[in-house]
Amino acid sequence: MKTSLSFLLSFIFFTSVHAQKVYDFNGTCQQAYQEITRLKLMKGASLIEKAKQQNPNNLIPVVLESYIDFLTLFLNENPEDYKIMYPHFAERLNLLEEGSNTSPFHRFALSTVRVHKAAVAIKFGKTWEAGWDIRRAWVLLKDNKKAFPAFTADDLLYGTLQTMIGTIPKGYKWLASILGMRGSVTEGLKTVNAFVNSTDVYAKIYAPEAQFIYPYLLFYMDNKKDQAIAFIQQKKLDLVNNHLHGWMAANLTLNNKQAQYTQQIIQNRHQSAEYLDIPIWDFEMGFVKMYQLKPEEAITYFERFLQKFKGNFYVKDVYDKIKLCYYMMGNTTAAERARQLVLSKGATDADADKKALRDAKANHWPHLLLLKARFLNDGGYHKEALAQLHGKTENDFSKEEDRLEYVYRAARIFDDLGREEEAINAYLAAIRLGEFRKEYYAARAAVQLGQIYEARGQKAQAILYYQRCLDMGDHEYKNSLDQRAKSGIMRCKGE
């Protein structure tokens, strides 16, 4: 009798505690989220503790803690932090399972943590595990949209995944087939765009995250680079006090050939110990100085990045850039020493690292004039880049790879200067010379031609060149260029 009574009381106690689990995104939690998405992680953690004290059964703090670990691991890639923090994702998923699926936040919270876990897993080489977490997040979001169609908080993550899944590159096709997911660039972007411009309560709460993600989607998935930068400016994002937005803006402006703007963003940011210390600022500034043909200053920033960064992504690429900086300076001994470090340091998960390793193994040293033209053009100094090539023709270069790079460099510079017909002719020459070579120039030329014809409204011609990129065999940057080509085809088809 006593045993039965004890069991009954224990059951009643357990179910009552279980029933008390709630998802309350209250003022304290919103304040914590704001601080975390500024990369003020310590302040965010302090507010999370306050929220826990206010209501120990509130599950929103569990999700917010996931944001802290995700940002720390994704941005800094420290293996020691990974050993401690990565298991926390599984623990948090178990905690969130105690929540009630009658709340629209239940599946949404689980999917958010799943995506955090997947993004970190990719950084640390767990691609298979990441794939399954993405699939679970996708299914959770789809189910939640059916159960709670008016719950708009899903839209940012759902639209982002929908866009990304639609452009999985060929190298990860095995993952796409296993996941059984079909995305849509057009629909995904439409969903995220609606969320970003909504006055809905959740759109306001998640604005910091939406304003971080949306420019990336515009830039890389929708090929609207100028629109992405304009969004940052029109929304008057705080690039001084919000380091997450500042990093995003610095990254996009650098990739949009606006090195001077990137430098301004990095130098003007509020520098305080309150923010997560990320070596990425030195990484970006190294590129800025390299593009300005200031190799000594670039080396200083690159070496500082390598001293602080504990991960593997872009390590080979940075050693390669140090090699090229010394090469520009005429210091062949230091350049060779850096080449050896490309061979021994870092990993090859990123396309840029793969190219760096390939160049180092081949003991490839670029033509100095073409190298300077490349850096100036990449930094947005197009007239100066063209001046480097003034008076030169394809026939002035004895090596086949230099002739190929010359016509490709000329095409990119003409393109950036708005000299479209000259750019088209030079891109076609790059495809002719490089379609069956390992360099990326021909594939990128095909993508650029696709973008020119897409902008002109000549969709069929655009698809022809995007497909031509996809049809090219193994080459540098294969995955990333294929993803751009796939995005282009889906946009042109309205998929």
Secondary structure, 3 states (H helix, E strand, C coil): CHHHHHHHHHHHHHHHHHHCCECCCCHHHHHHHHHHCCCCHHHHHHHHHHHHHHCCCECHHHHHHHHHHHHHHHHHCCHHHHHHHHHHHHHHHHHHCCCCCCCHHHHHHHHHHHHHHHHHHHHCCCHHHHHHHHHHHHHHHHHHHHHCCCCCCHHHHHHHHHHHHCCCCHHHHHHHHHHCCCCCHHHHHHHHHHHHCCCCHHHHHCHHHHHHHHHHHHHHHCCCHHHHHHHHHHCCCCCCCCHHHHHHHHHHHHHCCCHHHHHHHHHHCCCCCCCCCCCHHHHHHHHHHHHCCCHHHHHHHHHHHHHHCCCCCCHHHHHHHHHHHHHHHCCHHHHHHHHHHHHHCCCCCCHHHHHHHHHHHCCCCCCHHHHHHHHHHHHCCHHHHHHHHCCCCHHHCCCHHHHHHHHHHHHHHHHHCCCHHHHHHHHHHHHHHHCCCCCCHHHHHHHHHHHHHHHCCCHHHHHHHHHHHHHCCCCCCHHHHHHHHHHHHHHHHCC
